[in-house]
Amino acid sequence: MRPVPRNIDRPNRMAEIVIVFLFCHYGVMFIMSNVLMAWIVGLGGVYVVNKITANKPEGTFFRLWYKFAPIGKFFANPKKAPWFEV
């Protein structure tokens, strides 16, 4: 049996790249409805994130994102909410 490379769980920055590109691309498409500008801004965002997170461990972009834009503050705290409706 030949050895199989670990492509599935190999650490990489693909999730960071995809999220930045899609966020920039669809944000510009929503505001300006210009496909060329959306591609340019999306690729520019990917370039900036790659420069910021170069030579750093995987997940640096997500750590910075949670530090400066905490997503958890948008959700209701279960301890403070009196009840949840189904």
PDB file of N, CA, C and O in Angstrom:
ATOM      1  N   MET A   1       0.837  -1.165   0.000  1.00  0.00           N
ATOM      2  CA  MET A   1       0.000   0.000   0.000  1.00  0.00           C
ATOM      3  C   MET A   1       0.895   1.247   0.000  1.00  0.00           C
ATOM      4  O   MET A   1       1.825   1.352   0.800  1.00  0.00           O
ATOM      5  N   ARG A   2       0.608   2.167  -0.888  1.00  0.00           N
ATOM      6  CA  ARG A   2       1.438   3.366  -0.982  1.00  0.00           C
ATOM      7  C   ARG A   2       0.972   4.418   0.029  1.00  0.00           C
ATOM      8  O   ARG A   2      -0.213   4.469   0.361  1.00  0.00           O
ATOM      9  N   PRO A   3       1.882   5.248   0.517  1.00  0.00           N
ATOM     10  CA  PRO A   3       1.486   6.287   1.484  1.00  0.00           C
ATOM     11  C   PRO A   3       0.665   7.381   0.800  1.00  0.00           C
ATOM     12  O   PRO A   3       0.931   7.755  -0.343  1.00  0.00           O
ATOM     13  N   VAL A   4      -0.314   7.875   1.504  1.00  0.00           N
ATOM     14  CA  VAL A   4      -1.202   8.913   0.987  1.00  0.00           C
ATOM     15  C   VAL A   4      -0.827  10.238   1.658  1.00  0.00           C
ATOM     16  O   VAL A   4      -0.684  10.283   2.880  1.00  0.00           O
ATOM     17  N   PRO A   5      -0.666  11.312   0.884  1.00  0.00           N
ATOM     18  CA  PRO A   5      -0.319  12.604   1.510  1.00  0.00           C
ATOM     19  C   PRO A   5      -1.483  13.145   2.350  1.00  0.00           C
ATOM     20  O   PRO A   5      -2.651  12.873   2.070  1.00  0.00           O
ATOM     21  N   ARG A   6      -1.138  13.904   3.371  1.00  0.00           N
ATOM     22  CA  ARG A   6      -2.153  14.476   4.258  1.00  0.00           C
ATOM     23  C   ARG A   6      -2.626  15.805   3.690  1.00  0.00           C
ATOM     24  O   ARG A   6      -2.224  16.864   4.174  1.00  0.00           O
ATOM     25  N   ASN A   7      -3.458  15.762   2.689  1.00  0.00           N
ATOM     26  CA  ASN A   7      -3.960  16.991   2.076  1.00  0.00           C
ATOM     27  C   ASN A   7      -5.197  17.524   2.780  1.00  0.00           C
ATOM     28  O   ASN A   7      -5.478  18.720   2.693  1.00  0.00           O
ATOM     29  N   ILE A   8      -5.939  16.679   3.471  1.00  0.00           N
ATOM     30  CA  ILE A   8      -7.199  17.119   4.058  1.00  0.00           C
ATOM     31  C   ILE A   8      -6.958  17.989   5.285  1.00  0.00           C
ATOM     32  O   ILE A   8      -7.524  19.077   5.388  1.00  0.00           O
ATOM     33  N   ASP A   9      -6.132  17.530   6.209  1.00  0.00           N
ATOM     34  CA  ASP A   9      -5.952  18.260   7.450  1.00  0.00           C
ATOM     35  C   ASP A   9      -4.601  18.965   7.547  1.00  0.00           C
ATOM     36  O   ASP A   9      -4.154  19.303   8.643  1.00  0.00           O
ATOM     37  N   ARG A  10      -3.963  19.183   6.430  1.00  0.00           N
ATOM     38  CA  ARG A  10      -2.704  19.924   6.433  1.00  0.00           C
ATOM     39  C   ARG A  10      -2.989  21.387   6.787  1.00  0.00           C
ATOM     40  O   ARG A  10      -3.882  21.991   6.193  1.00  0.00           O
ATOM     41  N   PRO A  11      -2.256  21.970   7.734  1.00  0.00           N
ATOM     42  CA  PRO A  11      -2.517  23.367   8.091  1.00  0.00           C
ATOM     43  C   PRO A  11      -2.203  24.304   6.923  1.00  0.00           C
ATOM     44  O   PRO A  11      -1.123  24.241   6.334  1.00  0.00           O
ATOM     45  N   ASN A  12      -3.151  25.164   6.602  1.00  0.00           N
ATOM     46  CA  ASN A  12      -2.945  26.145   5.536  1.00  0.00           C
ATOM     47  C   ASN A  12      -3.830  27.354   5.789  1.00  0.00           C
ATOM     48  O   ASN A  12      -4.623  27.374   6.730  1.00  0.00           O
ATOM     49  N   ARG A  13      -3.687  28.352   4.946  1.00  0.00           N
ATOM     50  CA  ARG A  13      -4.437  29.602   5.094  1.00  0.00           C
ATOM     51  C   ARG A  13      -5.589  29.714   4.100  1.00  0.00           C
ATOM     52  O   ARG A  13      -6.070  30.818   3.844  1.00  0.00           O
ATOM     53  N   MET A  14      -6.036  28.606   3.540  1.00  0.00           N
ATOM     54  CA  MET A  14      -7.064  28.675   2.514  1.00  0.00           C
ATOM     55  C   MET A  14      -8.374  29.257   3.047  1.00  0.00           C
ATOM     56  O   MET A  14      -9.034  30.018   2.339  1.00  0.00           O
ATOM     57  N   ALA A  15      -8.761  28.919   4.263  1.00  0.00           N
ATOM     58  CA  ALA A  15     -10.005  29.461   4.824  1.00  0.00           C
ATOM     59  C   ALA A  15      -9.919  30.971   4.975  1.00  0.00           C
ATOM     60  O   ALA A  15     -10.880  31.679   4.673  1.00  0.00           O
ATOM     61  N   GLU A  16      -8.791  31.467   5.433  1.00  0.00           N
ATOM     62  CA  GLU A  16      -8.615  32.915   5.571  1.00  0.00           C
ATOM     63  C   GLU A  16      -8.717  33.609   4.219  1.00  0.00           C
ATOM     64  O   GLU A  16      -9.371  34.644   4.091  1.00  0.00           O
ATOM     65  N   ILE A  17      -8.068  33.034   3.216  1.00  0.00           N
ATOM     66  CA  ILE A  17      -8.071  33.634   1.883  1.00  0.00           C
ATOM     67  C   ILE A  17      -9.480  33.661   1.307  1.00  0.00           C
ATOM     68  O   ILE A  17      -9.907  34.674   0.754  1.00  0.00           O
ATOM     69  N   VAL A  18     -10.191  32.571   1.432  1.00  0.00           N
ATOM     70  CA  VAL A  18     -11.541  32.488   0.865  1.00  0.00           C
ATOM     71  C   VAL A  18     -12.485  33.456   1.563  1.00  0.00           C
ATOM     72  O   VAL A  18     -13.263  34.140   0.898  1.00  0.00           O
ATOM     73  N   ILE A  19     -12.432  33.528   2.889  1.00  0.00           N
ATOM     74  CA  ILE A  19     -13.339  34.427   3.618  1.00  0.00           C
ATOM     75  C   ILE A  19     -13.058  35.880   3.269  1.00  0.00           C
ATOM     76  O   ILE A  19     -13.994  36.650   3.054  1.00  0.00           O
ATOM     77  N   VAL A  20     -11.796  36.270   3.207  1.00  0.00           N
ATOM     78  CA  VAL A  20     -11.463  37.660   2.872  1.00  0.00           C
ATOM     79  C   VAL A  20     -11.904  37.984   1.456  1.00  0.00           C
ATOM     80  O   VAL A  20     -12.483  39.042   1.211  1.00  0.00           O
ATOM     81  N   PHE A  21     -11.631  37.072   0.515  1.00  0.00           N
ATOM     82  CA  PHE A  21     -12.008  37.350  -0.870  1.00  0.00           C
ATOM     83  C   PHE A  21     -13.522  37.479  -1.013  1.00  0.00           C
ATOM     84  O   PHE A  21     -14.009  38.419  -1.641  1.00  0.00           O
ATOM     85  N   LEU A  22     -14.268  36.537  -0.434  1.00  0.00           N
ATOM     86  CA  LEU A  22     -15.722  36.584  -0.572  1.00  0.00           C
ATOM     87  C   LEU A  22     -16.322  37.791   0.133  1.00  0.00           C
ATOM     88  O   LEU A  22     -17.249  38.410  -0.390  1.00  0.00           O
ATOM     89  N   PHE A  23     -15.813  38.134   1.304  1.00  0.00           N
ATOM     90  CA  PHE A  23     -16.329  39.301   2.020  1.00  0.00           C
ATOM     91  C   PHE A  23     -16.096  40.580   1.214  1.00  0.00           C
ATOM     92  O   PHE A  23     -17.007  41.393   1.059  1.00  0.00           O
ATOM     93  N   CYS A  24     -14.881  40.756   0.703  1.00  0.00           N
ATOM     94  CA  CYS A  24     -14.578  41.948  -0.103  1.00  0.00           C
ATOM     95  C   CYS A  24     -15.364  41.944  -1.410  1.00  0.00           C
ATOM     96  O   CYS A  24     -15.923  42.967  -1.805  1.00  0.00           O
ATOM     97  N   HIS A  25     -15.406  40.797  -2.076  1.00  0.00           N
ATOM     98  CA  HIS A  25     -16.066  40.705  -3.374  1.00  0.00           C
ATOM     99  C   HIS A  25     -17.556  41.019  -3.261  1.00  0.00           C
ATOM    100  O   HIS A  25     -18.070  41.869  -3.988  1.00  0.00           O
ATOM    101  N   TYR A  26     -18.242  40.341  -2.358  1.00  0.00           N
ATOM    102  CA  TYR A  26     -19.686  40.561  -2.257  1.00  0.00           C
ATOM    103  C   TYR A  26     -20.021  41.893  -1.618  1.00  0.00           C
ATOM    104  O   TYR A  26     -21.086  42.450  -1.883  1.00  0.00           O
ATOM    105  N   GLY A  27     -19.133  42.422  -0.779  1.00  0.00           N
ATOM    106  CA  GLY A  27     -19.353  43.758  -0.243  1.00  0.00           C
ATOM    107  C   GLY A  27     -19.332  44.814  -1.333  1.00  0.00           C
ATOM    108  O   GLY A  27     -20.189  45.697  -1.368  1.00  0.00           O
ATOM    109  N   VAL A  28     -18.356  44.724  -2.219  1.00  0.00           N
ATOM    110  CA  VAL A  28     -18.277  45.688  -3.326  1.00  0.00           C
ATOM    111  C   VAL A  28     -19.412  45.454  -4.316  1.00  0.00           C
ATOM    112  O   VAL A  28     -19.965  46.409  -4.862  1.00  0.00           O
ATOM    113  N   MET A  29     -19.758  44.204  -4.549  1.00  0.00           N
ATOM    114  CA  MET A  29     -20.885  43.927  -5.461  1.00  0.00           C
ATOM    115  C   MET A  29     -22.189  44.496  -4.914  1.00  0.00           C
ATOM    116  O   MET A  29     -23.020  44.983  -5.681  1.00  0.00           O
ATOM    117  N   PHE A  30     -22.380  44.439  -3.597  1.00  0.00           N
ATOM    118  CA  PHE A  30     -23.594  44.973  -2.993  1.00  0.00           C
ATOM    119  C   PHE A  30     -23.626  46.494  -3.084  1.00  0.00           C
ATOM    120  O   PHE A  30     -24.677  47.084  -3.335  1.00  0.00           O
ATOM    121  N   ILE A  31     -22.471  47.129  -2.880  1.00  0.00           N
ATOM    122  CA  ILE A  31     -22.434  48.595  -2.860  1.00  0.00           C
ATOM    123  C   ILE A  31     -22.391  49.179  -4.271  1.00  0.00           C
ATOM    124  O   ILE A  31     -23.125  50.122  -4.568  1.00  0.00           O
ATOM    125  N   MET A  32     -21.537  48.630  -5.146  1.00  0.00           N
ATOM    126  CA  MET A  32     -21.289  49.266  -6.438  1.00  0.00           C
ATOM    127  C   MET A  32     -21.837  48.513  -7.639  1.00  0.00           C
ATOM    128  O   MET A  32     -21.995  49.114  -8.702  1.00  0.00           O
ATOM    129  N   SER A  33     -22.134  47.228  -7.517  1.00  0.00           N
ATOM    130  CA  SER A  33     -22.605  46.396  -8.630  1.00  0.00           C
ATOM    131  C   SER A  33     -21.629  46.412  -9.808  1.00  0.00           C
ATOM    132  O   SER A  33     -22.042  46.463 -10.967  1.00  0.00           O
ATOM    133  N   ASN A  34     -20.356  46.368  -9.503  1.00  0.00           N
ATOM    134  CA  ASN A  34     -19.327  46.381 -10.523  1.00  0.00           C
ATOM    135  C   ASN A  34     -18.437  45.153 -10.322  1.00  0.00           C
ATOM    136  O   ASN A  34     -17.723  45.051  -9.324  1.00  0.00           O
ATOM    137  N   VAL A  35     -18.486  44.231 -11.270  1.00  0.00           N
ATOM    138  CA  VAL A  35     -17.783  42.962 -11.120  1.00  0.00           C
ATOM    139  C   VAL A  35     -16.275  43.155 -11.164  1.00  0.00           C
ATOM    140  O   VAL A  35     -15.562  42.561 -10.354  1.00  0.00           O
ATOM    141  N   LEU A  36     -15.778  43.954 -12.070  1.00  0.00           N
ATOM    142  CA  LEU A  36     -14.334  44.159 -12.185  1.00  0.00           C
ATOM    143  C   LEU A  36     -13.770  44.790 -10.918  1.00  0.00           C
ATOM    144  O   LEU A  36     -12.729  44.362 -10.419  1.00  0.00           O
ATOM    145  N   MET A  37     -14.446  45.795 -10.402  1.00  0.00           N
ATOM    146  CA  MET A  37     -13.993  46.432  -9.169  1.00  0.00           C
ATOM    147  C   MET A  37     -14.055  45.453  -7.998  1.00  0.00           C
ATOM    148  O   MET A  37     -13.195  45.482  -7.118  1.00  0.00           O
ATOM    149  N   ALA A  38     -15.070  44.585  -7.987  1.00  0.00           N
ATOM    150  CA  ALA A  38     -15.190  43.600  -6.915  1.00  0.00           C
ATOM    151  C   ALA A  38     -14.028  42.609  -6.952  1.00  0.00           C
ATOM    152  O   ALA A  38     -13.493  42.253  -5.902  1.00  0.00           O
ATOM    153  N   TRP A  39     -13.634  42.163  -8.128  1.00  0.00           N
ATOM    154  CA  TRP A  39     -12.493  41.250  -8.247  1.00  0.00           C
ATOM    155  C   TRP A  39     -11.200  41.936  -7.804  1.00  0.00           C
ATOM    156  O   TRP A  39     -10.383  41.334  -7.107  1.00  0.00           O
ATOM    157  N   ILE A  40     -11.017  43.183  -8.203  1.00  0.00           N
ATOM    158  CA  ILE A  40      -9.802  43.916  -7.830  1.00  0.00           C
ATOM    159  C   ILE A  40      -9.736  44.104  -6.321  1.00  0.00           C
ATOM    160  O   ILE A  40      -8.684  43.895  -5.717  1.00  0.00           O
ATOM    161  N   VAL A  41     -10.853  44.498  -5.702  1.00  0.00           N
ATOM    162  CA  VAL A  41     -10.868  44.703  -4.252  1.00  0.00           C
ATOM    163  C   VAL A  41     -10.689  43.369  -3.522  1.00  0.00           C
ATOM    164  O   VAL A  41     -10.000  43.310  -2.503  1.00  0.00           O
ATOM    165  N   GLY A  42     -11.300  42.305  -4.033  1.00  0.00           N
ATOM    166  CA  GLY A  42     -11.147  40.990  -3.410  1.00  0.00           C
ATOM    167  C   GLY A  42      -9.713  40.506  -3.449  1.00  0.00           C
ATOM    168  O   GLY A  42      -9.191  40.028  -2.441  1.00  0.00           O
ATOM    169  N   LEU A  43      -9.072  40.623  -4.592  1.00  0.00           N
ATOM    170  CA  LEU A  43      -7.674  40.219  -4.695  1.00  0.00           C
ATOM    171  C   LEU A  43      -6.761  41.131  -3.879  1.00  0.00           C
ATOM    172  O   LEU A  43      -5.769  40.673  -3.311  1.00  0.00           O
ATOM    173  N   GLY A  44      -7.093  42.411  -3.821  1.00  0.00           N
ATOM    174  CA  GLY A  44      -6.323  43.332  -2.979  1.00  0.00           C
ATOM    175  C   GLY A  44      -6.455  42.978  -1.505  1.00  0.00           C
ATOM    176  O   GLY A  44      -5.478  43.048  -0.759  1.00  0.00           O
ATOM    177  N   GLY A  45      -7.652  42.599  -1.082  1.00  0.00           N
ATOM    178  CA  GLY A  45      -7.837  42.174   0.310  1.00  0.00           C
ATOM    179  C   GLY A  45      -7.058  40.924   0.636  1.00  0.00           C
ATOM    180  O   GLY A  45      -6.489  40.810   1.722  1.00  0.00           O
ATOM    181  N   VAL A  46      -7.025  39.981  -0.295  1.00  0.00           N
ATOM    182  CA  VAL A  46      -6.242  38.755  -0.097  1.00  0.00           C
ATOM    183  C   VAL A  46      -4.758  39.098  -0.015  1.00  0.00           C
ATOM    184  O   VAL A  46      -4.042  38.527   0.807  1.00  0.00           O
ATOM    185  N   TYR A  47      -4.289  40.013  -0.845  1.00  0.00           N
ATOM    186  CA  TYR A  47      -2.882  40.417  -0.817  1.00  0.00           C
ATOM    187  C   TYR A  47      -2.525  41.060   0.529  1.00  0.00           C
ATOM    188  O   TYR A  47      -1.478  40.763   1.105  1.00  0.00           O
ATOM    189  N   VAL A  48      -3.398  41.936   1.021  1.00  0.00           N
ATOM    190  CA  VAL A  48      -3.134  42.610   2.294  1.00  0.00           C
ATOM    191  C   VAL A  48      -3.108  41.608   3.442  1.00  0.00           C
ATOM    192  O   VAL A  48      -2.231  41.675   4.303  1.00  0.00           O
ATOM    193  N   VAL A  49      -4.063  40.680   3.461  1.00  0.00           N
ATOM    194  CA  VAL A  49      -4.097  39.686   4.535  1.00  0.00           C
ATOM    195  C   VAL A  49      -2.874  38.775   4.467  1.00  0.00           C
ATOM    196  O   VAL A  49      -2.326  38.404   5.506  1.00  0.00           O
ATOM    197  N   ASN A  50      -2.442  38.411   3.270  1.00  0.00           N
ATOM    198  CA  ASN A  50      -1.236  37.596   3.148  1.00  0.00           C
ATOM    199  C   ASN A  50      -0.004  38.344   3.649  1.00  0.00           C
ATOM    200  O   ASN A  50       0.876  37.736   4.260  1.00  0.00           O
ATOM    201  N   LYS A  51       0.075  39.641   3.405  1.00  0.00           N
ATOM    202  CA  LYS A  51       1.210  40.421   3.886  1.00  0.00           C
ATOM    203  C   LYS A  51       1.168  40.570   5.406  1.00  0.00           C
ATOM    204  O   LYS A  51       2.212  40.534   6.058  1.00  0.00           O
ATOM    205  N   ILE A  52      -0.037  40.739   5.980  1.00  0.00           N
ATOM    206  CA  ILE A  52      -0.154  40.895   7.427  1.00  0.00           C
ATOM    207  C   ILE A  52       0.187  39.594   8.138  1.00  0.00           C
ATOM    208  O   ILE A  52       0.868  39.610   9.164  1.00  0.00           O
ATOM    209  N   THR A  53      -0.276  38.472   7.608  1.00  0.00           N
ATOM    210  CA  THR A  53      -0.105  37.191   8.289  1.00  0.00           C
ATOM    211  C   THR A  53       1.076  36.387   7.760  1.00  0.00           C
ATOM    212  O   THR A  53       1.170  35.193   8.045  1.00  0.00           O
ATOM    213  N   ALA A  54       1.967  36.992   7.009  1.00  0.00           N
ATOM    214  CA  ALA A  54       3.130  36.260   6.480  1.00  0.00           C
ATOM    215  C   ALA A  54       4.062  35.865   7.624  1.00  0.00           C
ATOM    216  O   ALA A  54       4.287  36.642   8.552  1.00  0.00           O
ATOM    217  N   ASN A  55       4.598  34.659   7.544  1.00  0.00           N
ATOM    218  CA  ASN A  55       5.533  34.114   8.534  1.00  0.00           C
ATOM    219  C   ASN A  55       4.942  34.057   9.936  1.00  0.00           C
ATOM    220  O   ASN A  55       5.671  34.157  10.923  1.00  0.00           O
ATOM    221  N   LYS A  56       3.631  33.897  10.026  1.00  0.00           N
ATOM    222  CA  LYS A  56       2.958  33.731  11.303  1.00  0.00           C
ATOM    223  C   LYS A  56       2.189  32.416  11.266  1.00  0.00           C
ATOM    224  O   LYS A  56       1.915  31.905  10.180  1.00  0.00           O
ATOM    225  N   PRO A  57       1.837  31.857  12.409  1.00  0.00           N
ATOM    226  CA  PRO A  57       1.120  30.577  12.390  1.00  0.00           C
ATOM    227  C   PRO A  57      -0.279  30.705  11.813  1.00  0.00           C
ATOM    228  O   PRO A  57      -0.834  31.801  11.735  1.00  0.00           O
ATOM    229  N   GLU A  58      -0.842  29.574  11.411  1.00  0.00           N
ATOM    230  CA  GLU A  58      -2.163  29.565  10.819  1.00  0.00           C
ATOM    231  C   GLU A  58      -3.181  30.048  11.846  1.00  0.00           C
ATOM    232  O   GLU A  58      -3.058  29.759  13.036  1.00  0.00           O
ATOM    233  N   GLY A  59      -4.171  30.773  11.387  1.00  0.00           N
ATOM    234  CA  GLY A  59      -5.203  31.275  12.278  1.00  0.00           C
ATOM    235  C   GLY A  59      -4.932  32.670  12.802  1.00  0.00           C
ATOM    236  O   GLY A  59      -5.719  33.178  13.600  1.00  0.00           O
ATOM    237  N   THR A  60      -3.849  33.312  12.386  1.00  0.00           N
ATOM    238  CA  THR A  60      -3.547  34.659  12.861  1.00  0.00           C
ATOM    239  C   THR A  60      -4.611  35.646  12.425  1.00  0.00           C
ATOM    240  O   THR A  60      -4.983  36.536  13.189  1.00  0.00           O
ATOM    241  N   PHE A  61      -5.105  35.497  11.206  1.00  0.00           N
ATOM    242  CA  PHE A  61      -6.151  36.393  10.717  1.00  0.00           C
ATOM    243  C   PHE A  61      -7.401  36.289  11.578  1.00  0.00           C
ATOM    244  O   PHE A  61      -8.008  37.307  11.910  1.00  0.00           O
ATOM    245  N   PHE A  62      -7.794  35.065  11.946  1.00  0.00           N
ATOM    246  CA  PHE A  62      -8.992  34.885  12.761  1.00  0.00           C
ATOM    247  C   PHE A  62      -8.791  35.448  14.164  1.00  0.00           C
ATOM    248  O   PHE A  62      -9.724  36.006  14.740  1.00  0.00           O
ATOM    249  N   ARG A  63      -7.583  35.310  14.726  1.00  0.00           N
ATOM    250  CA  ARG A  63      -7.322  35.890  16.043  1.00  0.00           C
ATOM    251  C   ARG A  63      -7.428  37.410  15.995  1.00  0.00           C
ATOM    252  O   ARG A  63      -8.006  38.020  16.895  1.00  0.00           O
ATOM    253  N   LEU A  64      -6.874  38.023  14.953  1.00  0.00           N
ATOM    254  CA  LEU A  64      -6.989  39.480  14.814  1.00  0.00           C
ATOM    255  C   LEU A  64      -8.442  39.900  14.596  1.00  0.00           C
ATOM    256  O   LEU A  64      -8.883  40.921  15.123  1.00  0.00           O
ATOM    257  N   TRP A  65      -9.181  39.110  13.817  1.00  0.00           N
ATOM    258  CA  TRP A  65     -10.579  39.421  13.538  1.00  0.00           C
ATOM    259  C   TRP A  65     -11.399  39.393  14.823  1.00  0.00           C
ATOM    260  O   TRP A  65     -12.188  40.305  15.072  1.00  0.00           O
ATOM    261  N   TYR A  66     -11.223  38.357  15.640  1.00  0.00           N
ATOM    262  CA  TYR A  66     -11.981  38.254  16.882  1.00  0.00           C
ATOM    263  C   TYR A  66     -11.554  39.305  17.892  1.00  0.00           C
ATOM    264  O   TYR A  66     -12.347  39.706  18.744  1.00  0.00           O
ATOM    265  N   LYS A  67     -10.297  39.759  17.802  1.00  0.00           N
ATOM    266  CA  LYS A  67      -9.825  40.776  18.733  1.00  0.00           C
ATOM    267  C   LYS A  67     -10.420  42.144  18.413  1.00  0.00           C
ATOM    268  O   LYS A  67     -10.853  42.855  19.319  1.00  0.00           O
ATOM    269  N   PHE A  68     -10.447  42.521  17.135  1.00  0.00           N
ATOM    270  CA  PHE A  68     -10.895  43.852  16.755  1.00  0.00           C
ATOM    271  C   PHE A  68     -12.370  43.923  16.373  1.00  0.00           C
ATOM    272  O   PHE A  68     -12.962  45.001  16.420  1.00  0.00           O
ATOM    273  N   ALA A  69     -12.971  42.807  15.999  1.00  0.00           N
ATOM    274  CA  ALA A  69     -14.403  42.779  15.657  1.00  0.00           C
ATOM    275  C   ALA A  69     -15.019  41.543  16.302  1.00  0.00           C
ATOM    276  O   ALA A  69     -15.295  40.560  15.614  1.00  0.00           O
ATOM    277  N   PRO A  70     -15.235  41.579  17.609  1.00  0.00           N
ATOM    278  CA  PRO A  70     -15.734  40.380  18.287  1.00  0.00           C
ATOM    279  C   PRO A  70     -17.153  40.038  17.844  1.00  0.00           C
ATOM    280  O   PRO A  70     -18.093  40.794  18.090  1.00  0.00           O
ATOM    281  N   ILE A  71     -17.290  38.915  17.203  1.00  0.00           N
ATOM    282  CA  ILE A  71     -18.579  38.486  16.682  1.00  0.00           C
ATOM    283  C   ILE A  71     -19.507  38.068  17.818  1.00  0.00           C
ATOM    284  O   ILE A  71     -20.724  38.199  17.690  1.00  0.00           O
ATOM    285  N   GLY A  72     -18.961  37.571  18.921  1.00  0.00           N
ATOM    286  CA  GLY A  72     -19.779  37.074  20.017  1.00  0.00           C
ATOM    287  C   GLY A  72     -20.629  38.133  20.685  1.00  0.00           C
ATOM    288  O   GLY A  72     -21.620  37.795  21.333  1.00  0.00           O
ATOM    289  N   LYS A  73     -20.279  39.406  20.553  1.00  0.00           N
ATOM    290  CA  LYS A  73     -21.066  40.468  21.185  1.00  0.00           C
ATOM    291  C   LYS A  73     -22.391  40.702  20.479  1.00  0.00           C
ATOM    292  O   LYS A  73     -23.276  41.348  21.040  1.00  0.00           O
ATOM    293  N   PHE A  74     -22.549  40.197  19.275  1.00  0.00           N
ATOM    294  CA  PHE A  74     -23.799  40.388  18.550  1.00  0.00           C
ATOM    295  C   PHE A  74     -24.876  39.405  18.986  1.00  0.00           C
ATOM    296  O   PHE A  74     -26.062  39.648  18.762  1.00  0.00           O
ATOM    297  N   PHE A  75     -24.477  38.298  19.608  1.00  0.00           N
ATOM    298  CA  PHE A  75     -25.422  37.267  20.015  1.00  0.00           C
ATOM    299  C   PHE A  75     -25.893  37.516  21.439  1.00  0.00           C
ATOM    300  O   PHE A  75     -25.164  38.087  22.250  1.00  0.00           O
ATOM    301  N   ALA A  76     -27.125  37.084  21.744  1.00  0.00           N
ATOM    302  CA  ALA A  76     -27.660  37.244  23.092  1.00  0.00           C
ATOM    303  C   ALA A  76     -26.937  36.303  24.047  1.00  0.00           C
ATOM    304  O   ALA A  76     -26.667  35.147  23.719  1.00  0.00           O
ATOM    305  N   ASN A  77     -26.633  36.814  25.224  1.00  0.00           N
ATOM    306  CA  ASN A  77     -25.976  36.005  26.237  1.00  0.00           C
ATOM    307  C   ASN A  77     -27.028  35.118  26.908  1.00  0.00           C
ATOM    308  O   ASN A  77     -28.031  35.641  27.392  1.00  0.00           O
ATOM    309  N   PRO A  78     -26.839  33.811  26.953  1.00  0.00           N
ATOM    310  CA  PRO A  78     -27.851  32.943  27.552  1.00  0.00           C
ATOM    311  C   PRO A  78     -28.074  33.213  29.032  1.00  0.00           C
ATOM    312  O   PRO A  78     -29.163  32.953  29.545  1.00  0.00           O
ATOM    313  N   LYS A  79     -27.065  33.729  29.728  1.00  0.00           N
ATOM    314  CA  LYS A  79     -27.227  34.011  31.154  1.00  0.00           C
ATOM    315  C   LYS A  79     -28.103  35.239  31.387  1.00  0.00           C
ATOM    316  O   LYS A  79     -28.787  35.325  32.407  1.00  0.00           O
ATOM    317  N   LYS A  80     -28.090  36.190  30.453  1.00  0.00           N
ATOM    318  CA  LYS A  80     -28.867  37.406  30.608  1.00  0.00           C
ATOM    319  C   LYS A  80     -30.251  37.316  29.989  1.00  0.00           C
ATOM    320  O   LYS A  80     -31.156  38.053  30.382  1.00  0.00           O
ATOM    321  N   ALA A  81     -30.425  36.426  29.029  1.00  0.00           N
ATOM    322  CA  ALA A  81     -31.741  36.274  28.385  1.00  0.00           C
ATOM    323  C   ALA A  81     -32.670  35.511  29.328  1.00  0.00           C
ATOM    324  O   ALA A  81     -32.260  34.491  29.882  1.00  0.00           O
ATOM    325  N   PRO A  82     -33.912  35.971  29.530  1.00  0.00           N
ATOM    326  CA  PRO A  82     -34.812  35.285  30.459  1.00  0.00           C
ATOM    327  C   PRO A  82     -35.234  33.887  29.942  1.00  0.00           C
ATOM    328  O   PRO A  82     -35.357  32.950  30.731  1.00  0.00           O
ATOM    329  N   TRP A  83     -35.449  33.754  28.644  1.00  0.00           N
ATOM    330  CA  TRP A  83     -35.810  32.470  28.062  1.00  0.00           C
ATOM    331  C   TRP A  83     -35.581  32.535  26.557  1.00  0.00           C
ATOM    332  O   TRP A  83     -35.487  33.616  25.977  1.00  0.00           O
ATOM    333  N   PHE A  84     -35.497  31.401  25.958  1.00  0.00           N
ATOM    334  CA  PHE A  84     -35.372  31.319  24.520  1.00  0.00           C
ATOM    335  C   PHE A  84     -36.635  30.683  23.955  1.00  0.00           C
ATOM    336  O   PHE A  84     -37.088  29.652  24.452  1.00  0.00           O
ATOM    337  N   GLU A  85     -37.195  31.284  22.933  1.00  0.00           N
ATOM    338  CA  GLU A  85     -38.392  30.734  22.307  1.00  0.00           C
ATOM    339  C   GLU A  85     -37.995  29.833  21.164  1.00  0.00           C
ATOM    340  O   GLU A  85     -37.019  30.091  20.460  1.00  0.00           O
ATOM    341  N   VAL A  86     -38.753  28.782  20.987  1.00  0.00           N
ATOM    342  CA  VAL A  86     -38.469  27.842  19.914  1.00  0.00           C
ATOM    343  C   VAL A  86     -39.447  28.081  18.793  1.00  0.00           C
ATOM    344  O   VAL A  86     -39.395  27.395  17.772  1.00  0.00           O
TER     345      VAL A  86
END
